[in-house]
Amino acid sequence: MSDLETFRRETRAWLEANCPPEMRRPMTSENDTYWGGRNAKFSSEPQRVWFERMRDRGWTVPDWPKEYGGGGLSPAEHKVLREEMAAMGARSPLSSFGIWMLGPALLKYGTEAQKKEHLPKIAAGLIRWCQGYSEPNAGSDLASLQTRAESDGDDYIINGQKIWTSYANYADWIFCLVRTDPAAKKHDGISFILFDMASKGVSTKPILLISGYSPFCETFFDNVRVPKSQVVGQVNRGWDVAKYLLQHERAMISGMGERGVGRPLGQVAADSVGTDERGRLEDTMLRSQISTFEVDEAALAAAAERAIDLAKAGQSHPAFSSAMKYYGTELNKRRHEILMSAGGIDALEWESERSRGGARPRAWLRTKANSIEGGTSEVMLGIVAKRILDLPGA
């Protein structure tokens, strides 16, 4: 038996013994997600048990080095772990912008002191992070950002505003783009800096969306003092860090279109439209839509797995995350369109107890932002056309 086969067998046995049955069921609400942080609370005892067991094994971030709180797994071992968790339907023990976005950037650009300070806390779910990128006048054209960081001895004094800051009102720290040299060219003079959201001068204001939820915030900085030692990468070269992090953000967003999120569409649709004598959906049109969707869903999952393998081998195209982001978000929007169709008039219920507070239409409305956040679909297609397909500019 090969070492990898042995690892698979041992991993499967460990997961079977340690993943609570409740953590093998599809998630049904935001409460099923554990984000960690200073003020984090577990929604259930099984959620706590699952997180702590995975954390203690280093498997909240399986492929990070052990000295930073990770599991130290090789790319092949990490792939096996993902496959075995997917096979049993095991939920991720920890959701975190620190894991998905900041961590990879710190591993590449951070100083050793920064890595030792922040990575173990991310892995242990001790600090919840948010992202300070977009501004009222700098969204898709992010390099136009105007939040200023002015030098004052060993510190920077930060003034400005960010917008669409996901969960900023719950975050403990922020990774933020600021302009440290206003006289530099557009993409120059930007620095990538980390600071505590509890710092004096930081405030947030949730934005109420059409769905009725407020996952995004306006974030304001009024003379916020931040040590210069918290700049990641070179001063005035933060755009390099920003671009690298965006690749991981777009890959993370594309994951919304992957299979394994909730119950299969066919089962959900059957609850509403029923099945025929052969156990098939009564609605043949809906049945066809779901079949086509599931083929595309499987294709995205295969492409995502390939992208991970290429990234681990250092062979990935830097623009491929844009293609994945576009396809994944459009697929996620299709999933929720089908869910609305399957629910019929019942899917329009907005506040009833039966509809869990209008969970389905609110989730459907929320997906409309998928093609905006992390870079609009139009920008993603432009990147694919220019950098992957080598098409001429307009």
Stockholm file with secondary structure:
# STOCKHOLM 1.0

chainA/1-394         MSDLETFRRETRAWLEANCPPEMRRPMTSENDTYWGGRNAKFSSEPQRVWFERMRDRGWTVPDWPKEYGGGGLSPAEHKVLREEMAAMGARSPLSSFGIWMLGPALLKYGTEAQKKEHLPKIAAGLIRWCQGYSEPNAGSDLASLQTRAESDGDDYIINGQKIWTSYANYADWIFCLVRTDPAAKKHDGISFILFDMASKGVSTKPILLISGYSPFCETFFDNVRVPKSQVVGQVNRGWDVAKYLLQHERAMISGMGERGVGRPLGQVAADSVGTDERGRLEDTMLRSQISTFEVDEAALAAAAERAIDLAKAGQSHPAFSSAMKYYGTELNKRRHEILMSAGGIDALEWESERSRGGARPRAWLRTKANSIEGGTSEVMLGIVAKRILDLPGA
#=GR chainA/1-394 SS CCHHHHHHHHHHHHHHHHSCGGGGSCCCSGGGCCCCCTTCCCSSHHHHHHHHHHHHHTTTSTTSCGGGTSCCCCHHHHHHHHHHHHHHTCCCSCCCHIIIIIHHHHHHHCCHHHHHHHHHHHHTTCCCEEEECCBTTBSSSGGGCCCEEEEETTEEEEEEEEEEEETTTTCSEEEEEEESCTTSCTTSSEEEEEEETTSTTEEEEEECCTTSCCCEEEEEEEEEEEEGGGEESSTTBHHHHHHHHHHHHHHHHHGGGSSCSSSCHHHHHHHHHCBCTTSCBSCHHHHHHHHHHHHHHHHHHHHHHHHHHHHHTTCCCTTHHHHHHHHHHHHHHHHHHHHHHHHGGGGGCCSCTTTTTTHHHHHHHHGGGGGTTTSCHHHHHHHIIIIISCCCCC
#=GC SS_cons         CCHHHHHHHHHHHHHHHHSCGGGGSCCCSGGGCCCCCTTCCCSSHHHHHHHHHHHHHTTTSTTSCGGGTSCCCCHHHHHHHHHHHHHHTCCCSCCCHIIIIIHHHHHHHCCHHHHHHHHHHHHTTCCCEEEECCBTTBSSSGGGCCCEEEEETTEEEEEEEEEEEETTTTCSEEEEEEESCTTSCTTSSEEEEEEETTSTTEEEEEECCTTSCCCEEEEEEEEEEEEGGGEESSTTBHHHHHHHHHHHHHHHHHGGGSSCSSSCHHHHHHHHHCBCTTSCBSCHHHHHHHHHHHHHHHHHHHHHHHHHHHHHTTCCCTTHHHHHHHHHHHHHHHHHHHHHHHHGGGGGCCSCTTTTTTHHHHHHHHGGGGGTTTSCHHHHHHHIIIIISCCCCC
//
